[in-house]
Structure formats: C-alpha cells, structure tokens
C-alpha cells in the first residue's frame, strides 16, 4: 500500500466489550451509534466467540461444499446451506445459530435502537483463506480491492447493510483489512464514472428474474460505485486508506455499504448480516442514499 495513510482514529472506534451480553452504558451506546452511522468501523478487540471442541474440528476447508465460498445460515427459516458432509451439518447448524443469538445480544446491548428493526438476517462461516478466492475471480468479485457493498441480483432499495465479523482463526492469524475514506468523498470521486440509469432496463431485469426486486436508481449507482472503485488501480494503490489487523478472538462491525473495505488476508471467520431501513437510523442524512440524493439533487428510489 503506497497511498495516503488514514489515521487509526479516523476510521476505527475501539470499544472495550468482553462479552456478547455485556451491559453497555448509555454514553458508550450513543458514541458507538454515532460512529457507526458516520461510517467508522466499531472494533471490539476482546469480543471473541468460543467454539466447542466438536466445532473446532469444523475449521477445515473441506467443511464447505466444493466451489462454494462459504456456508450460510438463515435464522428466519432456520435453514443452512453449503455444508459438504451431512454428518457435520448439525454441528455447523448449532454453531451458527449460537453465533446469531450472540449477535442479537450484542445489538440489544450496544445498539438497542436497532434491535426491533433489523431484518433479513443471514450469517456465514468462511473457512477458506482470503487469497483462495482471488486468483480465479474477475476484478468485480475480487474483495481484496477497496469497495462498498452492493448486491447485483438483490437490490436493497436504499436500505442499509449492517455486518458483524468475528475472527475465529485457531492459530492466531489476524484478519487483515484495508479501510478507506468517508463515503461522501468516495461519492465525489467515483460518481462521474457511473453509467446513466435506465428504468426500462431495471424493469426488464426484474421481469426476467435477473434481479429479485426492482433495481432503483440508488441500487444502480451503488453498483456503479462498487465497480468503479474496484476497477481503478490508481485508487487501489494511492487512495486514502489504512491497513487494519483484526486479531483472532476479536470482532468488528460496520455498514459495509458505506465503509470502503478490502479483505487482504486471513482465514476462518463468522459474519452476520442484517438489513435496516434508513428511517430507523438515528441520523438518516449520513446514509449513502441521502448523501447521493443530496449530491445529485434528486430522489433515487
């Protein structure tokens, strides 16, 4: 990395939590919420997720089906997909269900205003090294390039993508990220590189089943930002950024649609994803939707 180095405190807010069910004071709650909605990463260096002995045995690359990036658990339907061997499925199921419940406790204690409104939870177990998915992927799927998250086939129509990550590496290997600059600055830099939006194309994609819902102008722009960031090699090397090492036994939280991030190395991680309507934020004006609408002077939904 040769670009402008951001300072740690510019992009990371460190919180001294030791347990998923730990009571959190109101000032800490308020600081965490404000920092998160401004695009910072909430870093919890002492918040680990302990595995049972039988769960430790699952930390192998062949636990996941060949060709899949991860194992997914959907709490809403209590369904799990991607486990290679049926004999392991119950152990994986129990572990991921327990992780989801731990994340729920964390939200209730740290970000209580979100607890009743977060929806569509999905969590994943990632057992491959980050580098295993780099060589065979196109640049669009290369998550070692700085980007903001956007879902090509699952438009979220302005909602937020909140993610909780936990490094469960059994040998102490850190999860290494690069974290980029504030979203308004990213928008200023890359909006000119996005293509014009077509309502007709959006309608056709939904009609043909290419997308699961209508791709709004907002979704189109977020995909454009995602692609423009990843395609710009000069930005990847010289843009404002900070390398952060998340040790084994630590957790972190961010809005992945707002915080530029890139996974550089590491193996074995649990991750919990939620969606959140922007109307339920404490400061909706900080959301990517409102930032883009303000810059463009138009409604994008």
Secondary structure, 3 states (H helix, E strand, C coil): CCCCECCHHHHEEECCCCCCCCCCCHHHHHHHHHHHHCCCEEEECCCCCCCCHHHHCCCCHHHECCCCCCEEEECCCCEEECECCHHHHHHHHHHHHHHHHHHHHHHHHHCHHHCCCCEEEEEEEECCCHHHHCCCCCHHHCCCCCECCCCCCCCCCCCEEEEEEEECCCCCCCEEEEEECCHHHHHHHHHHHCCCCCHHHHHHHHHCCCCCCCCCHHHHHHHHHHHHHHHCHHHHHHCCEEEEEECCCCEEEEECCCCCEEEEECCCEEEEEEEECHHHCCCHHHCHHHHHHHHHCCCCC
